[in-house]
Amino acid sequence: MIHVIDVQSCATIQDLGRFGLRRFGISQCGAMDKLALRAGNILLGNAEDAPAIEVPLGGITLQFQQDMNFCVTGAFYEMTLDDKPVFAYWRYQARAGQVLKMARARIGMYGYLCVQGGILLPKELNSCSTDLRAQIGGIEGRGLQAGDQLQTVNDPILRGEIGIAPIPLKHTIHALPSSEYQAFKRKSQYYWWRGKWTLQSSSDRMGYRFQGQKLELKQPLEMLSHAIQFGSVQVPPSGQPIILMADAQTTGGYPKIANVIDADLGALAQVRLGSTIQFEAVSLEQAAKLRRKNEIYLDQIRRIVDEKN
């Protein structure tokens, strides 16, 4: 059991999300940085999709009601366990009564508090992920609040402390041209790949809004609503791109200039508000190699865990 003492951010319960339901208008949701969630769960010996607490930017205090292993992955937080500093990408032992305080994220946006066995919750539409718009999943479809009690596995066997290499954060995000790429003016295509884009404060789990050089179509384009997904880069009439994120709707009507590759969605999620990034074009073959690189990283964690357990 974990007792939530205080919450200063929109922390939610997330797993890897809901799949196969977009045709019914059900958003994918799930962790914004799925690679970080998978890494944390593997470090603890959990199933990769075990639910964890996603904390944006910081501001949550919890008390462990029983002995358990835990770790925090994703963003690099200023954290203490009973006033003793703890660090991201380390597996720790928490004793009953100890208090974990995640004060703020120093680097990155989303941190994942993974605990031994995961957070125990009933699944709704095949996932425990919180969908704030639909108000399903997690704790009554809402963010965590002070006083919440989170059920956890009661496992008396604790594993020793070990650390793993953190996922490097970056400011160059790889993408592929999308279906309406050729509908944009050549200079706008150039600006998209060569320009610098600043993440706006109005961004959230539904979409990341960027400010930069205006992107323009060759001519007005009338489009019917069509399927979109996590990573689709839509360009509304303002010419400022919006990248759809984990909680995005399932259809949209704006032209798409690009799609962020699957391997870089986590890195995109960790971009801080106000930060400036660039996009780099890759081929499908390069995108597959980058995805494989992420899987190799997870395989390395599995080997470390197997050797230390």
Secondary structure, 3 states (H helix, E strand, C coil): CEEEEEECCCCEEECCCCCCCHHHCCCCCCCCCHHHHHHHHHHHCCCCCCCEEEEECCCEEEEECCCEEEEEEEEEEEEEECCEEECCCEEEEECCCCEEEEEEEEEEEEEEEEECCCECCCCCCCCCCCECCCCECCECCECCCCCCEECECCCCCCCCCEECCCCCCCCEEEEEECCCHHHECHHHHHHHHHCCEEECCCCCCCEEEEECCCCCECCCCCCCCEECCCCEEECCCCCCCEEECCCCCCEECCCEEEEECHHHHHHHHCCCCCCEEEEEECCHHHHHHHHHHHHHHHHHHHHHHHHHC
